[in-house]
Amino acid sequence: MKFSVQDKLALMMTGAPSQRQLADLVGVSHQRIGRWLTIGQTLPDGTPSRVREPRDPALIDAINTAFAIHVETAKAQARADKIPFSAEAPVFAHRLPLIDGTPGGRVVVVNTHRITDKLRSKIIATNQQTGKFYGVSVRSTVNLKRYFKQAEKRYASRGHEYVRAKQQWISRDFIKSELKDNAKEIKESDGVYLKPIFTSYTDMNKNFHPQMVIDEINHKLRTRHEPATGEQGTNVADQILFQLNSRRDPMGAEIDERQHTRELERKAKYTKARRDSQRAKRTGR
């Protein structure tokens, strides 16, 4: 896959602590990096960016040199963490540690909100095809108040046949409580309350066609996250979180795919039982 200047800078941001540090590596101001990152993207106000790619050969060489350093750094981190790395989607990914500090089974890629939808899809599809992961979740920073209202609206539109699972009720009550506890702050900020929210995990079974996985993730982002963004500080898809398949994890992270499957089956049985109970109450049977 051929990378544009914007692609290279967005990929480098997954390993850079800040735009300033990336700017130091390239040898330009952080304002320039910020402008170049918007190339081909839609600005927060909904208008397309008018920024064009740099044409100065010296600037292009500097960006390419910095990108080569990023690729080698990302590759070295992947080698150290014993996780997949692909030159077709060279993000900086690393394992999140467990409570005791040992390497865990979750692999995170941060600062991904500048990555184009096409490149994000490539990152997910490439990792799915390795067979090393069983799940992926994408995080967005949303306006929690609007997110909650949208979720309630979706639930109401589904009719009486749809019954929330137990975990959905727990999540709903948690969000409702958080909004209530921060009501004063929300009022002072004109109804904006920033909160990172992850999509539910999408199965990354290697036997699935990659487009199925990508379509499911994009559907969740489009219907649940995007409607709750747009204000200052909100971002769509600013992190990607992968769950390793323990049977193929050389570091032996404490993630049990069979346990995960049993949990999904348990939730499905709970949901069916609750739905049957609700239906019985309505029909009197």
N, C-alpha and C positions, 0 to 999 in steps of 0.2 A: 504494500500500500504506500502510495506516494504521499508524503506529509507536506502540508502548506506551512507557511511561517506561523500562522495562528495555531495549527495543530501542534507544531513543535513546542511553542511556548506553553500551550495548555498542558501538554504532556510533562514538560519540565516543572510546571507548577505542582504536580503531584508529589514531587520530591523536594520542592523549595519551601522553606519556612515562611517566606513572604515575597511579595513582588520586588521589594527593595533588594533582597539577597539575590534574586534572579537577575535583577537589573545590574547588580555588581558583577555577576558572572559574565553577563553579555557585554558589559562596559557602556551602558547607556543609563538614562534616568528612569526611575520607576514609573514616571508619567508616560514615557514612551511605551514601556512594557504594557501598562494598563490600556493604552489606546490600541496597540497591536493585538491584544487579546480579544478585542471586540470585532476584529475583522470578520465580516460575513455573518455576524450575529445580530440579534434584535436587542436593542437597548431597553432598559427598564421601563421607559415611557412608551414602548411599543413601536418605536421607529427603527428602521434598519441603520446599522452603523455605516458611516461614510468613509471610515478609515481604510486606506489602501495599503497593500504590502510594501515594505521598503524595497527600493531598487538599487540602493547604494551597495556595490559589491563588497565593500569593507564591512557593512552592517550584516549582510547576508552571511559572510564568512564567520563573523563573530557569533551569530545565532547558531550556525551549523557546528562550530567548535563547542559551544556550550551544550548543544543537544547531544553531541557525541559523548561528552563527559557524563551527561545525565543517563544515557543508555548504559554506559559501563557501570555507573553507580547502581542503577536499578538492577542490572544483571548480577552484580556482586551481592546485593541484598537478597535477591531471590535465591542465589546459591547458598548463602548463609542460613536462610530460613527454610531451605529445601522446599520451595514452592515453584510453580511453573513460571517461566518467563518467555515472552515472545517478542521478537524484533518487529513483528507486524503490529503490535500494540504495546509498546515499551513504557508502561506506567511504572512508577515506583510504588511497589506494594510491600507490606511487611506484616508479620504476625502480631496480633495483639496478645500480650502475656496474660497468663492466668493469675489468680490472686497471689499465688506463691512465687510469682515472677518467672515461672517456666513458660516456654512457648506454648501458646494455645492453638486451638483449631480454627480461629477466625483470622481472616486475612483482609486488611483494609487498604483502600486507595482513597486518599483525601484530596481535597481541592479539585474536584472533578467538574464543577459547574461551568467551567469555560470550555470543556470538551464538547465537541459537536455531537449531535444525536447519532450520526453515522459512525463516528469513531468510538463512542461509548458502546454502541452495538457490537462493533468489532472486538472491543476489549472483552465483553461478556461472552460472545460467541467463541472467541479463541480459548478462553479459560474453560468454557463448558466442554469443548472438544478434547481437552486433556484427560477428562474423566477423573480428575483429582478432587472435584468439588461436588457437593450434593445440593447446595442452595446458594442463592444470591439475593441480597436485599439492597435497595438503593435509598439513600437518605436525602431529604430536602429540608431546608430551613424555611418554615412556613409561618404565617400569621395564625397562631393557634385558635384564636377566636373565630376566624373565618373558616378554618379547617373543621372545627367542631360543628358549626352551622351547616356546612356542606355535607358532613357525614350524617347529621340528623335528617337533612333533606333527602339524601339518598335512601336512608332507611325507610322514611315515611312513604317514598314513592314505590317501594317494592311490594307494598300491600301486606296483608295479614299472613300470607303463606311463608314469608321470610322471617326466620327467627334468629336472633343474634346468638352466636356461640358464647360460652361462658367467658372466654378470654376477651371477647369483644365488649361484653358488659363491664368487665373489670377495667378495660382501657377507657371506655366511655366515662365511667364514674371517676377515674383518675384525672382525666382531662377536665371534666366538669368541676372537680374540686380545685384543681390548679387555677382555673380561670376565676373561680370565686375568691380564692386566697389572694389573687393578684388584681382584683377588680379596680382598686385605686390606681395602680400603675398603668393598667390598660386604659382607663379613662383619661389619664393625663397624656397618654401617647396616641390619642385619637383612635382608640380601638385596636391598636397594633400590639401584639404580644408574640415575640419571636420564639420559636421552639423547633429543635431538630426532630423530624419524624421519619421513621423508616417504613418502607413498604413491607408487607408480609413477605416471607421467604418464597422465592420462586424455585421450583425443582429444576436442577441442572443435570438431570439424567443424560448421560452421553448418547443414549439411543434416541432422544428427542431431536427433532430438526431444530437447529439453532434459532430459526426464525420464530418458532413457537415460543421459546424462552424470551426472546427479545420483544415479541408482540405483547406477551403477558406483562412484562415489566413496564413497557411504554404505556400500556392501558392503565396500569395503576398510577403511574406518574401523571398521565393526562387527566384522569378522572378524579384523583384524590389529592395530589400535591399541587399541580399547576393552578387550580382554582383558588388556592389559598396563598398564592404568591403575587408579587407585583409591587409590594411596598419596599421601602428602603430596608436593606438587611436580609431580605428573603432571597433564596436561591433554589432552583430546581436541580436535583441530582448532584449534590455537592460531595457525596461520598458513595463509594461502592463497597459493600461488605460481602465477602465470600465465606462460606462454611466448608471446611475441608472434610473429605470422606476419610474417616479414620482407618478404614481398611487399606487405603492407598497413601496414607500419610507416613512418611519415613521417620518423622520425629515423634510419632505416637501420641499426637494430641488427643486429649480426652473427649473425643467426639464420637458417639456411637450411632452409626447410620441406622442400625436396627431399632435402637431406642427411639430415634427420630420417627421412624416409620410407625412404631407402636403408638407414639404420641399423636400422630396424624389420624390413625385409626380410632384411637380413643375419642378424639375431638369430633370425628365424624359420627360416631355412635351417640355421643352426647347430644349433638345437634339434631340428629334424627329423632331421638327420644323426646327432646324438648318440643320439636315440631309436631310429633304425633300427639303429645300431651295437649298442646295448644289447639290442634285440630279437633281433638276429642271434646274439649271444653266448649268449642264453638258449636259443634254438631250435637252435643249431648249424648255421644256414644262412648 
